[in-house]
Amino acid sequence: MGEFNQLAFWIIAFTVISCAIGVVTFKNLIHSAISMVCCFTGVAGVYVLLRAELAAAAQVLIYVGAISILILFAIMLTRHRSGDLKIFFHRQSWAAIPLMLLVGIVFTGVLASAHYMNSSSEAMNPDTRGIADILFNDYAFPFEVLSLVLLVAIVGAVLLASKEKQL
Amino acid sequence: MALAITMAVIFASGVVFPYSMRRLWGFVGDRHGPNRVGPLGLLQPFADFIKLVTKEDITPTKANRWVFLLAPVIGFATPILIQAVIPYSETYTIANLNVGLLYIAAVSAFGVLGILLAGWSANNKYTLVGGLRAGAQMISYEIPLLLTLIIVAMLADSMSLNDVVVQQADVWYIVIQPMAFIIFLVAGVAELNRTPFDLPEAESELVGGYMTEYGGIRFALFAGLMEWGNVTVWGLTTATLFLGGWRGPFLSGPIWLLLKAVIMGLIIIWFFATFPRLQVDQLMAFAWKILIPISILNLGVTGLFIVLWPDNYLLPTAIFSWGATLVFIGVFTFVVKKILLGKRLGMHKSMDYEPWMLRKPAEPIPTRRQVGP
């Protein structure tokens, strides 16, 4: 089983990384979006390999089911031709390099200082009930604050969109 | 083994449902239906299949070729993947996930994705409108569907489908929560793009909807196997969640499960032959203004009862749900009757326009005497 997991991990990792490269290099926006869906699904596959089924299901539900479809909707509603859709924000690519470096440094620091658990320990295989306990009892307040932030963002987006319509 | 079972179920649904649909429509419409190929026309689906397979495989020149070819494959993933968590008998489930209900909700996203991409890639306005309609409709009706899934998870105290079936040993959840079953039925019919919610492929306005440009074997994959496979898988899910899954006397588990799924599919075909199609605004209004508030109310009350009486919440929940169901059906019938028979508009009093017009025409309908010199 261990060898199968290793092989599956390398296949998934290769797919995820090549799809992530595809997201930024494809000239066609829809192709980029499909590549992104593939990337998200691959990340869910990594979660399954780590025996975190809840995280995997949530990943597919939210990122594939909601976010990717929203992006596809936005593309299809704004430019309703399937011809060549060129990516239009290439002029900002210089800003990505320092940001990438910063994110890379932060991630490396976090990963290097992280405390890894033994895969056989109890906390490594949390069940749904345990996650719900943590989410709704111990961290109920941050959870509610987060949902409030999202609500504010939605209301703000509606306000911005409606203002643009009035002008 | 597992893949063989899932594929067999999907291919069988692609054979069984189109035939029974046409026979049932024939029965409802007082026609014959297919009755020439083989005894009772039973070989008709195979004849159709041979015809579709031998047709030329056409890709439109201006279509986005790779997306066009990829879309049916993505859409086809849903019915295969969902079957993985359905328990076929006491011992046989392909994958007993402890988040089975969430998995079903997550995987059904691929169906929306395939339809959206199919609609976009063909570079045809009919397919694009059909695809966008399907996407908007499926996202809207997924919310009440998920809310009823939460109710089932609360009643079973688990998200694993095996546990859901085990918990229904004494009484099926359709008896405890008929309201959730009705919401699941209505939202499921909308998810499957079936009448009265079949706007994405409304043939009188959109030719064939998102599958207009697909021909031959790809049309068979989309219209035959994916759509009817989805119907079967939805029937399997409904049977597992509300109708006791593989439970039943005399026969073995898988037979009972498939029987219940086929009955749910036949109910959808019955709807197909009975109801007229909704308008787009009615469709969205029904989802957001009626179905979602009712599901939230149902969810909240069920949760309240479980908190109030943690030991015996089944009886109050059942009483509430049956009451809500009767009220819902009563109000719904009243409103539909009012709209269709035009009582609110006073249509029954004057005879200068037909009852199906819903609204008084601006000009009086010319009678035979007024037309001509």
Interface residues (C-beta under 8 A of the other chain):
Chain A: N28 I30 H31 I34 V37 E53 L54 A57 A58 V60 L61 V64 G65 A66 S68 I69 L72 F73 M76 L77 H80 R81 S82 G83 D127 T128
Chain B: K62 A63 N64 W66 V67 L70 L97 N98 V99 L102 Y103 A105 A106 V107 S108 A109 F110 V112 L113 L116 L117 G119 W120 S121 A122 N123 L128 G131 L132 G135 A136 I139 E142 M159
